[in-house]
Amino acid sequence: MKGKVLVCVTANPRFFPDCSKDSKSFRATVPARDSAQVSFRGVAQGTYAIAVIHDENGNDKMDMAVFIPKEGFGFSRNPAIRTGPPKFKVASFAIDAAEISQRIKMKYML
């Protein structure tokens, strides 16, 4: 697997799924591989959503072919993808304990 995986966690629906402009978001980059684990510390209780991109070419963004993603992606709660990314409400989950885990499956359209 080539490239890297960009992980972004936000509590602000306005910045989902691209939370790169959310100064309060939690972000991580990990090498692309079949499976990876990412941990964040200092996340306050609240409602959050996660967006993940398999950035195959290393340009730090999702590449599109017209309106279809050319690279892999995933969201917390693994919602069904129809036309466009899911709404924050569909992908969001509550953090109300010391440790929360989300298992996200990558999707590839092309």
ChimeraX attribute file (.defattr): number of C-alpha atoms within 10 A of each C-alpha:
attribute: neighborCount
match mode: 1-to-1
recipient: residues
	/A:1	9
	/A:2	12
	/A:3	16
	/A:4	19
	/A:5	22
	/A:6	21
	/A:7	21
	/A:8	22
	/A:9	27
	/A:10	26
	/A:11	24
	/A:12	16
	/A:13	16
	/A:14	13
	/A:15	17
	/A:16	25
	/A:17	22
	/A:18	18
	/A:19	23
	/A:20	18
	/A:21	10
	/A:22	17
	/A:23	9
	/A:24	12
	/A:25	17
	/A:26	19
	/A:27	18
	/A:28	13
	/A:29	16
	/A:30	14
	/A:31	15
	/A:32	17
	/A:33	12
	/A:34	7
	/A:35	9
	/A:36	10
	/A:37	8
	/A:38	11
	/A:39	9
	/A:40	10
	/A:41	8
	/A:42	7
	/A:43	15
	/A:44	12
	/A:45	12
	/A:46	12
	/A:47	16
	/A:48	22
	/A:49	26
	/A:50	27
	/A:51	23
	/A:52	25
	/A:53	25
	/A:54	30
	/A:55	23
	/A:56	19
	/A:57	13
	/A:58	13
	/A:59	10
	/A:60	16
	/A:61	15
	/A:62	19
	/A:63	18
	/A:64	11
	/A:65	9
	/A:66	7
	/A:67	9
	/A:68	13
	/A:69	17
	/A:70	17
	/A:71	20
	/A:72	19
	/A:73	22
	/A:74	23
	/A:75	29
	/A:76	21
	/A:77	16
	/A:78	17
	/A:79	16
	/A:80	11
	/A:81	11
	/A:82	7
	/A:83	8
	/A:84	9
	/A:85	16
	/A:86	18
	/A:87	14
	/A:88	23
	/A:89	12
	/A:90	14
	/A:91	21
	/A:92	23
	/A:93	18
	/A:94	12
	/A:95	15
	/A:96	11
	/A:97	9
	/A:98	10
	/A:99	10
	/A:100	10
	/A:101	10
	/A:102	14
	/A:103	12
	/A:104	17
	/A:105	16
	/A:106	16
	/A:107	17
	/A:108	13
	/A:109	9
	/A:110	10
